[in-house]
Amino acid sequence: MNVKGIEVKGIDVDENTRCKHYHKEIDIIALKFKCCDTYYPCHLCHAEVADHPPVLWGKDERGTKAILCGACGTELTIQEYMDSDSTCTSCHSSFNEGCKRHYHLYFEM
């Protein structure tokens, strides 16, 4: 699925990056996986679709644009996302606050 002109892979991905696993109104981010330089809505989609294990972004890579807002298409850096209080810094759409519980699946903590 192309979301705002950026390819997002996964299972049942919609135009706002929601997927089979996370599809509430506020589930509107995709994360770029370091291992394949590809956006997925979640770790479960990556596990189902990719043919390799995930690789975490290092603490020294937090300036990398790796978060896609499914509402406006803005790419945020990892640090911008972590500091955002679960709100897009561009369009101010709300993200799912529960995603913070999964940081360890994407980023070195």
C-alpha positions as MATLAB code, in Angstrom:
seq = 'MNVKGIEVKGIDVDENTRCKHYHKEIDIIALKFKCCDTYYPCHLCHAEVADHPPVLWGKDERGTKAILCGACGTELTIQEYMDSDSTCTSCHSSFNEGCKRHYHLYFEM';
ca = [
       0.000    0.000    0.000;
       1.249    3.461   -0.819;
       0.546    5.894    1.987;
       1.063    9.527    1.025;
       3.422    8.312   -1.724;
       5.496    6.047    0.545;
       5.300    2.262    0.344;
       4.119    0.584    3.548;
       4.203   -3.208    3.600;
       2.089   -5.351    5.891;
      -1.193   -7.197    6.254;
      -4.400   -5.351    5.272;
      -2.702   -1.931    5.366;
      -5.090    0.976    4.806;
      -4.440    4.511    3.531;
      -3.581    5.695    7.078;
      -1.128    2.844    7.922;
      -3.567    0.817   10.013;
      -3.170   -2.940    9.649;
      -4.715   -6.286   10.543;
      -3.103   -6.157   13.994;
      -3.579   -2.485   14.942;
      -6.592   -0.795   13.418;
      -8.030    1.675   15.908;
      -8.592    5.239   14.733;
      -5.349    6.332   16.448;
      -3.181    3.557   14.942;
      -1.773    5.872   12.292;
       1.975    5.385   12.228;
       4.295    3.129   10.317;
       7.847    2.402   11.377;
      10.801    2.003    9.049;
      12.705   -1.134    9.919;
      16.477   -0.678    9.910;
      17.079   -4.186    8.591;
      15.266   -3.621    5.297;
      14.778    0.162    5.057;
      11.055   -0.543    4.672;
       8.002    0.854    6.463;
       5.619   -1.525    8.245;
       2.635   -0.625   10.463;
       3.884   -2.886   13.248;
       6.320   -5.569   14.365;
       3.738   -8.291   13.718;
       3.362   -7.267   10.063;
       7.151   -7.335    9.687;
       7.259  -10.813   11.237;
       4.606  -12.085    8.828;
       5.808  -10.423    5.629;
       9.594  -10.012    5.844;
      11.945  -12.918    5.286;
      14.399  -11.866    8.000;
      14.493  -10.921   11.692;
      14.216   -7.257   12.704;
      17.229   -5.131   13.603;
      16.838   -2.395   16.222;
      17.718    1.240   15.577;
      20.642    2.234   17.804;
      20.533    5.050   20.328;
      22.973    6.972   18.125;
      20.493    6.777   15.197;
      17.621    8.672   16.797;
      18.064   11.479   14.267;
      16.991    9.097   11.478;
      13.607    9.636    9.838;
      11.914    6.326   10.551;
       8.329    7.145   11.591;
       5.578    7.883    9.077;
       2.422    9.724   10.134;
      -0.445    7.993    8.378;
      -2.604   11.115    8.609;
      -0.368   13.627    6.810;
       2.588   11.642    5.450;
       5.228   13.475    7.474;
       8.333   11.456    8.268;
       9.525   12.041   11.822;
      12.898   11.201   13.265;
      12.944    8.576   15.973;
      13.721   11.291   18.541;
      10.921   13.556   17.302;
       8.536   10.628   17.630;
       9.740    9.730   21.124;
       9.416   13.372   22.219;
       6.055   13.948   20.490;
       3.727   13.008   23.355;
       1.956   10.707   20.873;
       1.007   13.572   18.552;
       2.255   14.297   15.040;
       4.567   17.298   15.112;
       3.219   18.414   11.731;
      -0.552   17.838   11.608;
      -1.144   17.290   15.359;
      -3.044   14.034   14.814;
      -3.039   11.741   17.846;
      -1.028    8.514   17.791;
      -1.758    5.470   19.924;
      -0.039    6.080   23.281;
       0.216    2.319   23.751;
       2.913    2.199   21.072;
       5.391    3.347   23.734;
       5.181   -0.144   25.236;
       6.713   -1.487   22.002;
       9.691    0.876   21.679;
      12.016   -1.971   22.706;
      10.905   -3.899   19.589;
      12.160   -1.133   17.274;
      14.734    0.930   19.164;
      17.638    0.300   21.522;
      16.515    1.636   24.882;
];
